[in-house]
């Protein structure tokens, strides 16, 4: 946290301020000796969580009246239609989905817009797929039309996901660390819209256990590029052999390993992708990490990309991976992890000609 007045970091808690519907924490900067609240949103009567819930209800295709009613039932407030209409305008920079909303509302039955299912894979994962948004993204930009196989895969997740494999496997992609050689992998920090969204949403989350859930819901419903959350993926022995033998990828995971009982074990690696986006001619696999600057989940995200590429039949070339929090966003190409960029060799003839010109 930094002081908004002097950007100093010598900050301590300094009491509470009571508002009509909530109590907020105040901080004191020892450098410039000023008090402040870290909230981006100031001057609002209602708590930020209430505002974000109202906005999200509206972008879930409830009317203004229905959105106000649902928020009032949930929190016991007495919101008006004008409250929600005003918030949609005030927070429009966080709501690019509003550009799509009217078109989708006319074209789709509200029951077909979002696909949702709870998956009991050791713990509960809320798989969500925005069917209408995916359709619009694939139709509007010719660069994205080739990603139709991703849409076909997402449509079949609920019907064909092998839940027993996810319950029984002990090989989670998140547990793999330092298996790939990253010497030639370029990890690029970006100023991404996901960071801006996270900075806003995290101010409304009091329970840290709900961070993923609240952020995923907000981005899926309110941004213009997130198409699915908690997407289950798996990578088995056949997939590993395909990458190693047929494509020549450097995937240093053993195949046909033998157990203590001398039986051959088929290794199945499973995982759940936090956020899946389609933008700028690529499929983006995103993972929210509360301390992104201290973490480096390249192995985990690369395994996600390898698994999803096999499940959809798309080339790994079309995938990008990233992890982020409210301050940082780091991006890389998974293809460069398993197939390092090789320098192009120049023939002696061309090389000599270049030297003579000099």
The 8 nearest C-alpha neighbors of each residue, nearest first, counted from 0:
[[1, 8, 2, 37, 10, 7, 6, 3],
 [2, 0, 8, 6, 7, 3, 10, 5],
 [1, 3, 6, 7, 4, 5, 28, 8],
 [4, 2, 6, 5, 1, 35, 37, 7],
 [3, 5, 2, 6, 31, 33, 7, 1],
 [4, 6, 7, 2, 3, 31, 30, 1],
 [7, 5, 2, 1, 3, 4, 8, 0],
 [8, 6, 2, 5, 1, 9, 30, 28],
 [7, 9, 1, 10, 2, 0, 6, 28],
 [10, 8, 29, 7, 28, 30, 11, 1],
 [9, 11, 28, 8, 27, 29, 26, 12],
 [12, 10, 27, 26, 13, 28, 9, 29],
 [13, 11, 26, 25, 27, 14, 10, 24],
 [14, 12, 26, 25, 27, 11, 15, 24],
 [13, 15, 25, 12, 24, 16, 26, 23],
 [14, 16, 24, 25, 23, 22, 17, 13],
 [15, 17, 23, 22, 18, 24, 25, 14],
 [18, 16, 22, 21, 15, 23, 19, 20],
 [17, 19, 21, 20, 22, 16, 44, 23],
 [18, 20, 21, 44, 17, 45, 22, 46],
 [19, 21, 18, 45, 46, 44, 22, 17],
 [22, 20, 18, 19, 17, 46, 23, 45],
 [21, 23, 17, 16, 18, 15, 24, 20],
 [24, 22, 16, 15, 21, 17, 25, 18],
 [23, 25, 15, 14, 16, 36, 26, 22],
 [26, 24, 36, 13, 15, 14, 35, 12],
 [25, 27, 12, 13, 35, 34, 11, 36],
 [26, 28, 34, 11, 13, 10, 33, 12],
 [29, 27, 10, 32, 30, 33, 31, 9],
 [28, 30, 32, 9, 31, 10, 27, 33],
 [29, 31, 28, 32, 7, 9, 5, 33],
 [30, 32, 33, 28, 29, 5, 4, 7],
 [33, 31, 29, 28, 30, 27, 34, 10],
 [32, 34, 28, 31, 27, 35, 29, 4],
 [35, 33, 27, 26, 28, 25, 32, 36],
 [36, 34, 26, 25, 27, 37, 33, 2],
 [35, 37, 25, 38, 26, 24, 34, 23],
 [38, 36, 39, 35, 26, 0, 3, 25],
 [39, 37, 40, 36, 41, 202, 199, 35],
 [38, 40, 41, 37, 199, 202, 198, 36],
 [41, 39, 38, 42, 43, 47, 199, 37],
 [42, 40, 43, 39, 38, 36, 44, 47],
 [41, 43, 44, 40, 45, 39, 38, 18],
 [44, 42, 41, 45, 40, 46, 47, 50],
 [45, 43, 42, 46, 19, 20, 18, 41],
 [44, 46, 43, 20, 47, 49, 50, 19],
 [47, 45, 49, 48, 21, 50, 20, 44],
 [46, 48, 50, 49, 203, 51, 45, 40],
 [49, 47, 203, 51, 50, 46, 52, 204],
 [50, 48, 52, 47, 46, 51, 53, 45],
 [49, 51, 47, 53, 48, 52, 54, 46],
 [52, 50, 54, 48, 53, 49, 55, 47],
 [51, 53, 55, 49, 54, 50, 48, 56],
 [52, 54, 56, 50, 51, 55, 66, 49],
 [55, 53, 51, 57, 52, 56, 50, 58],
 [54, 56, 52, 58, 57, 53, 51, 59],
 [57, 55, 59, 53, 66, 58, 54, 61],
 [56, 58, 61, 54, 59, 60, 55, 66],
 [59, 57, 60, 55, 56, 220, 54, 221],
 [58, 60, 56, 57, 61, 55, 220, 113],
 [61, 59, 58, 57, 62, 109, 56, 104],
 [60, 62, 57, 65, 66, 59, 56, 63],
 [61, 63, 65, 64, 66, 57, 60, 56],
 [64, 62, 66, 65, 80, 67, 57, 61],
 [63, 65, 67, 62, 66, 80, 68, 61],
 [64, 66, 68, 62, 67, 63, 61, 69],
 [67, 65, 63, 69, 68, 56, 64, 61],
 [68, 66, 64, 70, 65, 69, 78, 71],
 [67, 69, 65, 71, 66, 70, 72, 64],
 [70, 68, 72, 66, 71, 67, 73, 65],
 [71, 69, 73, 67, 72, 68, 74, 53],
 [70, 72, 76, 75, 68, 74, 69, 73],
 [71, 73, 69, 70, 75, 74, 68, 76],
 [72, 74, 70, 71, 75, 69, 76, 68],
 [75, 73, 71, 76, 72, 70, 49, 69],
 [76, 74, 71, 72, 73, 77, 70, 78],
 [77, 75, 71, 74, 78, 70, 72, 73],
 [76, 78, 71, 79, 75, 67, 68, 70],
 [79, 77, 67, 76, 82, 71, 80, 70],
 [78, 80, 81, 82, 67, 77, 83, 64],
 [79, 81, 82, 83, 63, 64, 84, 67],
 [80, 82, 84, 79, 83, 85, 78, 86],
 [83, 81, 85, 79, 80, 84, 78, 86],
 [84, 82, 86, 85, 80, 81, 87, 53],
 [83, 85, 81, 87, 86, 82, 80, 88],
 [84, 86, 88, 82, 83, 87, 81, 89],
 [87, 85, 89, 83, 88, 84, 90, 82],
 [88, 86, 84, 90, 85, 89, 91, 83],
 [87, 89, 91, 85, 86, 90, 84, 92],
 [90, 88, 86, 87, 91, 85, 92, 84],
 [91, 89, 87, 92, 88, 93, 86, 94],
 [90, 92, 94, 88, 93, 87, 89, 95],
 [93, 91, 90, 94, 95, 89, 88, 87],
 [94, 92, 91, 90, 95, 196, 222, 221],
 [93, 95, 91, 221, 96, 92, 222, 97],
 [96, 94, 222, 97, 223, 98, 93, 221],
 [95, 97, 223, 222, 221, 98, 94, 99],
 [96, 98, 100, 95, 99, 94, 58, 101],
 [97, 99, 96, 100, 95, 101, 102, 223],
 [100, 98, 96, 97, 102, 101, 103, 223],
 [99, 101, 97, 103, 102, 98, 104, 96],
 [100, 102, 104, 103, 99, 105, 98, 97],
 [101, 103, 105, 104, 100, 99, 106, 98],
 [102, 104, 106, 100, 105, 101, 107, 99],
 [103, 105, 101, 102, 106, 107, 100, 60],
 [106, 104, 102, 103, 107, 101, 108, 100],
 [105, 107, 103, 104, 102, 108, 101, 131],
 [108, 106, 103, 104, 105, 109, 112, 111],
 [107, 109, 110, 111, 112, 106, 104, 105],
 [110, 108, 111, 112, 107, 60, 104, 113],
 [109, 111, 108, 112, 113, 107, 114, 60],
 [112, 110, 108, 109, 113, 107, 114, 130],
 [111, 113, 131, 130, 109, 110, 129, 107],
 [114, 112, 129, 130, 111, 128, 115, 110],
 [113, 115, 128, 127, 129, 112, 130, 116],
 [116, 114, 127, 126, 113, 128, 117, 125],
 [117, 115, 126, 125, 118, 127, 157, 114],
 [118, 116, 125, 124, 126, 123, 119, 115],
 [119, 117, 124, 123, 120, 116, 125, 126],
 [118, 120, 123, 122, 121, 124, 117, 166],
 [121, 119, 166, 122, 165, 118, 123, 162],
 [122, 120, 166, 119, 123, 165, 167, 118],
 [121, 123, 120, 119, 124, 118, 166, 117],
 [122, 124, 119, 118, 120, 117, 125, 121],
 [125, 123, 118, 117, 126, 229, 122, 119],
 [126, 124, 117, 116, 229, 127, 118, 123],
 [125, 127, 229, 116, 228, 115, 230, 124],
 [128, 126, 115, 228, 227, 114, 125, 116],
 [127, 129, 227, 114, 113, 130, 226, 115],
 [130, 128, 113, 226, 132, 131, 227, 112],
 [129, 131, 133, 112, 132, 113, 128, 134],
 [132, 130, 112, 134, 133, 129, 135, 103],
 [133, 131, 135, 134, 129, 130, 136, 226],
 [132, 134, 136, 130, 131, 135, 226, 137],
 [135, 133, 131, 137, 132, 136, 138, 130],
 [134, 136, 132, 138, 133, 137, 139, 131],
 [137, 135, 133, 139, 138, 134, 132, 140],
 [138, 136, 144, 143, 134, 135, 139, 140],
 [137, 139, 135, 136, 140, 134, 144, 141],
 [138, 140, 136, 137, 135, 141, 143, 144],
 [141, 139, 142, 143, 138, 137, 136, 144],
 [140, 142, 144, 143, 139, 138, 137, 145],
 [143, 141, 280, 140, 144, 145, 279, 137],
 [144, 142, 137, 141, 145, 146, 140, 280],
 [143, 145, 137, 141, 146, 142, 147, 138],
 [146, 144, 143, 147, 142, 148, 141, 137],
 [147, 145, 144, 148, 149, 143, 150, 137],
 [146, 148, 150, 149, 145, 144, 151, 137],
 [149, 147, 151, 150, 146, 311, 152, 312],
 [150, 148, 152, 147, 151, 146, 311, 153],
 [149, 151, 147, 153, 148, 152, 154, 146],
 [150, 152, 148, 154, 149, 153, 147, 155],
 [151, 153, 149, 155, 150, 154, 311, 148],
 [154, 152, 150, 156, 155, 151, 149, 128],
 [155, 153, 151, 152, 156, 150, 157, 130],
 [154, 156, 152, 158, 153, 157, 159, 151],
 [157, 155, 153, 160, 159, 158, 154, 152],
 [156, 158, 155, 159, 160, 116, 154, 153],
 [157, 159, 155, 156, 160, 154, 161, 153],
 [160, 158, 156, 155, 157, 161, 162, 152],
 [159, 161, 156, 162, 157, 158, 231, 155],
 [162, 160, 163, 164, 159, 165, 158, 156],
 [163, 161, 165, 164, 160, 166, 120, 119],
 [162, 164, 166, 165, 161, 167, 120, 168],
 [165, 163, 167, 162, 166, 161, 168, 267],
 [164, 166, 162, 120, 163, 167, 168, 269],
 [167, 165, 120, 163, 121, 164, 168, 162],
 [166, 168, 164, 165, 163, 169, 121, 120],
 [169, 167, 170, 165, 164, 166, 267, 269],
 [168, 170, 171, 167, 268, 166, 267, 269],
 [169, 171, 268, 168, 269, 267, 172, 174],
 [172, 170, 269, 173, 174, 268, 270, 169],
 [171, 173, 299, 174, 270, 175, 269, 268],
 [172, 174, 299, 171, 175, 270, 296, 176],
 [175, 173, 172, 171, 176, 170, 299, 298],
 [176, 174, 172, 173, 299, 298, 178, 177],
 [175, 177, 178, 298, 174, 299, 296, 173],
 [178, 176, 179, 298, 175, 180, 297, 181],
 [179, 177, 176, 251, 298, 180, 175, 252],
 [180, 178, 177, 181, 298, 336, 251, 250],
 [179, 181, 182, 178, 336, 177, 183, 184],
 [180, 182, 184, 183, 179, 336, 185, 335],
 [183, 181, 184, 180, 185, 336, 339, 179],
 [184, 182, 181, 339, 185, 340, 335, 336],
 [185, 183, 181, 182, 335, 336, 186, 339],
 [184, 186, 187, 331, 183, 332, 335, 181],
 [187, 185, 331, 330, 184, 329, 188, 332],
 [186, 188, 330, 329, 185, 189, 331, 328],
 [189, 187, 329, 328, 330, 186, 190, 327],
 [190, 188, 328, 191, 329, 187, 330, 327],
 [189, 191, 328, 192, 188, 194, 327, 193],
 [190, 192, 193, 189, 194, 328, 195, 327],
 [191, 193, 195, 194, 196, 190, 197, 93],
 [194, 192, 196, 191, 195, 197, 323, 328],
 [195, 193, 325, 197, 192, 196, 191, 326],
 [194, 196, 192, 198, 193, 197, 199, 325],
 [197, 195, 193, 199, 194, 198, 200, 192],
 [196, 198, 325, 194, 200, 199, 195, 201],
 [197, 199, 325, 195, 196, 201, 200, 194],
 [200, 198, 196, 197, 201, 202, 195, 39],
 [199, 201, 197, 202, 203, 198, 196, 214],
 [202, 200, 204, 203, 198, 199, 197, 210],
 [203, 201, 200, 204, 199, 38, 198, 47],
 [202, 204, 48, 201, 200, 47, 205, 199],
 [205, 203, 201, 206, 202, 210, 207, 200],
 [204, 206, 207, 203, 202, 201, 209, 210],
 [207, 205, 208, 204, 209, 210, 203, 201],
 [206, 208, 209, 210, 205, 204, 211, 201],
 [209, 207, 206, 210, 211, 212, 205, 204],
 [208, 210, 212, 207, 206, 211, 213, 204],
 [209, 211, 207, 213, 212, 208, 214, 204],
 [212, 210, 214, 209, 213, 215, 287, 208],
 [211, 213, 209, 215, 210, 214, 216, 125],
 [214, 212, 216, 210, 215, 211, 209, 217],
 [213, 215, 217, 211, 216, 212, 210, 218],
 [216, 214, 212, 218, 217, 213, 211, 219],
 [215, 217, 213, 219, 214, 218, 220, 212],
 [216, 218, 214, 220, 215, 219, 221, 213],
 [217, 219, 222, 221, 215, 220, 216, 214],
 [220, 218, 225, 216, 217, 221, 215, 226],
 [219, 221, 217, 218, 216, 58, 222, 55],
 [220, 222, 94, 96, 218, 217, 219, 58],
 [221, 223, 96, 218, 95, 94, 224, 220],
 [222, 224, 96, 95, 225, 221, 132, 99],
 [223, 225, 276, 277, 222, 278, 226, 136],
 [226, 224, 276, 219, 275, 227, 223, 218],
 [225, 227, 129, 276, 133, 275, 128, 224],
 [228, 226, 128, 275, 127, 274, 225, 129],
 [227, 229, 274, 127, 273, 230, 126, 275],
 [230, 228, 273, 126, 272, 271, 125, 124],
 [229, 231, 272, 271, 228, 126, 232, 227],
 [232, 230, 271, 270, 229, 272, 233, 269],
 [233, 231, 270, 269, 306, 271, 307, 230],
 [234, 232, 269, 268, 306, 270, 235, 267],
 [233, 235, 306, 268, 267, 238, 269, 232],
 [236, 234, 267, 238, 237, 266, 268, 239],
 [237, 235, 239, 238, 266, 265, 254, 240],
 [238, 236, 240, 239, 235, 241, 234, 242],
 [237, 239, 241, 235, 236, 240, 234, 242],
 [238, 240, 236, 242, 241, 237, 243, 235],
 [239, 241, 243, 237, 238, 242, 244, 236],
 [242, 240, 238, 245, 239, 244, 243, 237],
 [241, 243, 246, 239, 248, 240, 245, 244],
 [244, 242, 247, 240, 248, 241, 246, 245],
 [243, 245, 247, 241, 240, 246, 242, 248],
 [244, 246, 241, 247, 242, 243, 240, 248],
 [247, 245, 242, 248, 244, 243, 241, 240],
 [246, 248, 243, 244, 245, 242, 249, 338],
 [249, 247, 243, 337, 242, 338, 246, 250],
 [248, 250, 337, 251, 338, 243, 247, 179],
 [249, 251, 252, 248, 337, 243, 179, 242],
 [252, 250, 249, 178, 253, 179, 243, 248],
 [251, 253, 250, 254, 239, 178, 249, 266],
 [254, 252, 256, 251, 255, 266, 239, 236],
 [253, 255, 256, 236, 252, 266, 265, 239],
 [256, 254, 263, 264, 265, 257, 253, 236],
 [255, 257, 254, 264, 263, 253, 258, 265],
 [258, 256, 263, 262, 261, 264, 255, 259],
 [257, 259, 261, 260, 262, 263, 264, 256],
 [258, 260, 261, 257, 262, 263, 256, 264],
 [259, 261, 258, 262, 257, 263, 264, 256],
 [262, 260, 258, 259, 257, 263, 264, 256],
 [261, 263, 260, 257, 258, 264, 259, 256],
 [262, 264, 257, 255, 256, 258, 261, 265],
 [265, 263, 256, 255, 257, 266, 262, 258],
 [266, 264, 236, 255, 267, 263, 235, 254],
 [265, 267, 236, 235, 264, 268, 254, 255],
 [268, 266, 235, 234, 265, 269, 170, 233],
 [267, 269, 170, 234, 233, 171, 172, 235],
 [270, 268, 233, 171, 232, 172, 170, 267],
 [269, 271, 172, 232, 171, 231, 233, 272],
 [270, 272, 231, 229, 230, 232, 273, 269],
 [271, 273, 230, 229, 274, 231, 228, 270],
 [274, 272, 229, 286, 228, 285, 271, 287],
 [273, 275, 228, 285, 272, 227, 284, 286],
 [274, 276, 284, 227, 225, 226, 283, 228],
 [277, 275, 225, 283, 224, 226, 282, 278],
 [276, 278, 282, 224, 281, 283, 225, 275],
 [279, 277, 280, 281, 224, 276, 282, 283],
 [278, 280, 281, 277, 142, 143, 282, 140],
 [279, 281, 142, 278, 143, 282, 277, 317],
 [282, 280, 317, 279, 278, 318, 277, 283],
 [281, 283, 277, 318, 276, 317, 319, 278],
 [282, 284, 319, 276, 320, 275, 318, 277],
 [285, 283, 320, 275, 274, 319, 321, 276],
 [286, 284, 321, 274, 322, 320, 273, 283],
 [285, 287, 322, 273, 288, 321, 274, 323],
 [286, 288, 323, 322, 324, 289, 285, 273],
 [287, 289, 291, 290, 324, 323, 286, 322],
 [290, 288, 324, 291, 287, 323, 325, 210],
 [291, 289, 288, 292, 293, 324, 294, 323],
 [290, 292, 288, 294, 323, 293, 324, 289],
 [291, 293, 290, 294, 327, 295, 323, 324],
 [294, 292, 291, 290, 295, 288, 289, 296],
 [295, 293, 291, 292, 296, 290, 288, 322],
 [294, 296, 297, 293, 291, 292, 322, 298],
 [297, 295, 299, 298, 294, 300, 322, 176],
 [296, 298, 300, 299, 295, 301, 176, 333],
 [299, 297, 301, 296, 300, 176, 302, 175],
 [298, 300, 173, 172, 302, 296, 297, 301],
 [299, 301, 303, 297, 302, 298, 320, 304],
 [300, 302, 304, 298, 333, 303, 299, 297],
 [301, 303, 305, 299, 300, 304, 306, 298],
 [304, 302, 300, 306, 301, 305, 307, 299],
 [303, 305, 301, 307, 302, 306, 308, 300],
 [306, 304, 302, 308, 303, 307, 301, 309],
 [305, 307, 234, 303, 309, 304, 308, 233],
 [308, 306, 310, 304, 309, 305, 311, 303],
 [307, 309, 313, 305, 311, 306, 310, 312],
 [310, 308, 312, 306, 307, 311, 305, 313],
 [309, 311, 307, 308, 312, 306, 152, 232],
 [312, 310, 308, 313, 148, 309, 149, 307],
 [311, 313, 309, 308, 310, 314, 148, 307],
 [314, 312, 308, 311, 315, 309, 148, 317],
 [313, 315, 316, 317, 308, 312, 318, 309],
 [314, 316, 317, 318, 308, 334, 313, 305],
 [315, 317, 314, 318, 334, 332, 333, 319],
 [316, 318, 281, 315, 314, 282, 319, 313],
 [319, 317, 282, 315, 316, 281, 283, 304],
 [318, 320, 283, 332, 331, 282, 284, 333],
 [321, 319, 284, 331, 283, 330, 285, 332],
 [322, 320, 330, 285, 329, 284, 331, 286],
 [321, 323, 286, 285, 329, 287, 328, 288],
 [322, 324, 328, 287, 291, 327, 288, 329],
 [323, 325, 289, 327, 326, 291, 288, 287],
 [326, 324, 198, 194, 197, 327, 195, 323],
 [327, 325, 324, 194, 328, 198, 323, 195],
 [328, 326, 323, 324, 325, 291, 194, 292],
 [327, 329, 323, 189, 188, 322, 191, 190],
 [330, 328, 188, 321, 187, 322, 189, 323],
 [329, 331, 321, 187, 186, 320, 188, 328],
 [332, 330, 186, 320, 319, 185, 187, 333],
 [331, 333, 319, 334, 335, 320, 318, 336],
 [334, 332, 336, 301, 335, 331, 319, 320],
 [335, 333, 332, 336, 337, 338, 315, 316],
 [336, 334, 339, 338, 333, 332, 337, 184],
 [337, 335, 333, 334, 338, 184, 339, 181],
 [338, 336, 249, 248, 334, 335, 250, 339],
 [337, 339, 335, 248, 334, 336, 249, 340],
 [340, 338, 335, 336, 341, 337, 183, 184],
 [341, 339, 335, 338, 342, 183, 184, 334],
 [340, 342, 339, 343, 338, 344, 183, 335],
 [343, 341, 344, 340, 345, 339, 183, 338],
 [344, 342, 341, 345, 340, 346, 350, 339],
 [343, 345, 342, 346, 341, 347, 350, 349],
 [344, 346, 350, 347, 343, 349, 348, 342],
 [347, 345, 348, 349, 350, 344, 351, 343],
 [346, 348, 350, 349, 351, 345, 352, 344],
 [347, 349, 351, 350, 346, 352, 345, 353],
 [350, 348, 352, 351, 346, 347, 353, 345],
 [349, 351, 347, 353, 348, 352, 346, 345],
 [352, 350, 354, 348, 353, 349, 347, 355],
 [351, 353, 355, 349, 354, 350, 348, 356],
 [352, 354, 350, 356, 351, 355, 349, 357],
 [353, 355, 351, 357, 352, 356, 350, 349],
 [354, 356, 352, 357, 353, 351, 350, 349],
 [357, 355, 353, 354, 352, 351, 350, 349],
 [356, 354, 355, 353, 352, 351, 350, 349]]
